[in-house]
């Protein structure tokens, strides 16, 4: 009975696993300690006029080792709140 109980608990935990949001952007500010500002841009299309336009957002991302500089491309994911405005952490440095 204990084996079935553990198998059921594992499947329930897998179902409850939340998929975290992931973005890729360019570092625009690295002057803060253990924090970088990353700009993420997207191209959107107007629903009626079909014109494409560029839209961007800035995120404050946790950089534990202060290893990223301006103009670096980074991948980052959602995490628990680290401060008032930081809810993201760096995963990987891109090209």
C-alpha positions as CSV (number, residue, x, y, z in Angstrom):
1,X,0.0,0.0,0.0
2,X,2.8,2.4,0.7
3,X,4.2,1.9,-2.8
4,X,0.9,3.0,-4.4
5,X,0.7,5.9,-2.1
6,X,4.1,7.2,-3.0
7,X,3.4,6.7,-6.7
8,X,0.2,8.7,-6.4
9,X,2.0,11.5,-4.5
10,X,4.7,11.7,-7.1
11,X,2.1,12.1,-9.9
12,X,0.2,14.7,-8.0
13,X,3.5,16.7,-7.4
14,X,4.3,16.5,-11.2
15,X,0.9,17.8,-12.1
16,X,1.2,20.7,-9.6
17,X,4.6,21.7,-11.0
18,X,4.3,25.3,-12.2
19,X,5.9,26.2,-15.6
20,X,8.0,29.3,-15.0
21,X,8.1,32.1,-17.5
22,X,11.3,32.4,-19.5
23,X,12.6,35.4,-21.5
24,X,15.6,36.4,-23.5
25,X,16.9,40.0,-23.6
26,X,19.8,42.4,-23.7
27,X,21.4,43.9,-20.6
28,X,21.0,47.7,-20.6
29,X,22.2,48.5,-17.1
30,X,24.7,46.7,-14.8
31,X,25.5,49.4,-12.2
32,X,23.6,47.9,-9.3
33,X,25.2,45.3,-7.1
34,X,24.0,41.7,-8.0
35,X,21.3,43.2,-10.2
36,X,21.1,43.9,-13.9
37,X,18.3,45.5,-16.0
38,X,17.3,43.5,-19.0
39,X,15.2,44.8,-21.9
40,X,13.0,42.3,-23.7
41,X,11.6,43.4,-27.1
42,X,8.7,41.9,-29.1
43,X,7.2,42.8,-32.5
44,X,3.5,43.0,-32.4
45,X,0.9,43.6,-35.2
46,X,-2.1,45.9,-34.9
47,X,-5.3,43.9,-35.1
48,X,-7.1,46.2,-37.5
49,X,-4.4,48.0,-39.5
50,X,-1.9,45.1,-39.6
51,X,1.1,47.4,-39.1
52,X,4.0,45.9,-37.1
53,X,5.4,47.8,-34.2
54,X,8.2,47.2,-31.7
55,X,7.3,47.0,-28.0
56,X,9.8,46.5,-25.1
57,X,9.8,46.0,-21.4
58,X,12.5,46.2,-18.7
59,X,13.1,43.6,-16.0
60,X,15.4,43.7,-13.0
61,X,17.2,40.4,-12.9
62,X,19.3,38.8,-10.1
63,X,23.0,38.3,-11.1
64,X,24.7,36.7,-8.2
65,X,28.3,37.0,-9.4
66,X,28.1,40.3,-11.2
67,X,29.3,38.6,-14.3
68,X,27.1,40.2,-17.0
69,X,28.0,43.5,-18.7
70,X,26.1,45.9,-20.9
71,X,25.1,44.5,-24.4
72,X,25.2,40.9,-23.2
73,X,22.3,38.7,-24.2
74,X,20.9,36.6,-21.3
75,X,18.1,34.1,-20.6
76,X,16.2,34.5,-17.4
77,X,13.3,32.8,-15.6
78,X,10.7,33.7,-13.0
79,X,11.5,33.0,-9.3
80,X,10.4,33.9,-5.8
81,X,10.5,37.6,-4.9
82,X,14.1,38.6,-4.1
83,X,13.4,42.3,-3.4
84,X,10.6,44.9,-4.0
85,X,11.2,44.8,-7.8
86,X,13.3,41.7,-8.5
87,X,11.4,38.5,-9.4
88,X,13.7,37.1,-12.0
89,X,17.1,35.3,-12.1
90,X,19.6,34.7,-14.8
91,X,19.9,31.2,-16.2
92,X,22.2,31.4,-19.2
93,X,24.3,33.8,-21.2
94,X,23.4,33.8,-24.9
95,X,25.3,35.2,-27.9
